[in-house]
Amino acid sequence: MNILFLIGRIIVGFFWLMNAYNHFAQAKMMVPYAQSKGVPMAGLMVPGSGLLLVAGGLSILTGLYPTLGVLALVLFLLPVTFMMHNFWAVQDPQMKMGEMVNFMKNMALLGFSLMILAIPQPWPFSL
């Protein structure tokens, strides 16, 4: 079972790190989109949220300081979920559906992130 946990950590860690990469590589597109959603100081918040994703992703991947890694992910997910994916404020039915899917995905990721805090630490195969 420990090897399955490690494989899962690798998959989830790289998921968060890939999202972090996109925050930096796609910043020119993400900042205006964040501004359109009413995010204050979007030019700082997009890379700042990318740093939270790096911290969370590396923590999950390596098993180092998982409580702090989950905290970083929660600090990312809560504002992003409610500000960027506020499906209740979208009028266009197709866009509303897309935002709702992303809202629910983020809520599931939030739930998963909180659940992993119940796993005794240190995790198997942690650095």
DAGIKA-V823526 format. One record per pair of residues at least 12 apart in sequence whose ideal C-beta (glycine too) atoms are under 6 Angstrom apart, sorted by sequence separation. I is the first residue (numbers start at 1). GAP is how many residues later the second one is. If there is no record, write none. Layout:
i:I gap:GAP
i:I gap:GAP
This chain:
i:31 gap:12
i:34 gap:12
i:87 gap:12
i:56 gap:13
i:87 gap:13
i:85 gap:14
i:31 gap:15
i:30 gap:16
i:56 gap:16
i:87 gap:16
i:55 gap:17
i:56 gap:17
i:85 gap:17
i:85 gap:18
i:27 gap:19
i:52 gap:20
i:81 gap:22
i:23 gap:23
i:52 gap:23
i:53 gap:23
i:52 gap:24
i:81 gap:25
i:24 gap:26
i:23 gap:27
i:49 gap:27
i:77 gap:29
i:20 gap:30
i:20 gap:33
i:77 gap:33
i:19 gap:34
i:20 gap:34
i:16 gap:37
i:20 gap:37
i:16 gap:40
i:17 gap:40
i:73 gap:40
i:16 gap:41
i:70 gap:43
i:13 gap:44
i:39 gap:44
i:37 gap:46
i:13 gap:47
i:37 gap:47
i:70 gap:47
i:12 gap:48
i:13 gap:48
i:9 gap:51
i:63 gap:60
i:63 gap:63
i:64 gap:63
i:62 gap:65
i:5 gap:119
i:6 gap:119
i:2 gap:122
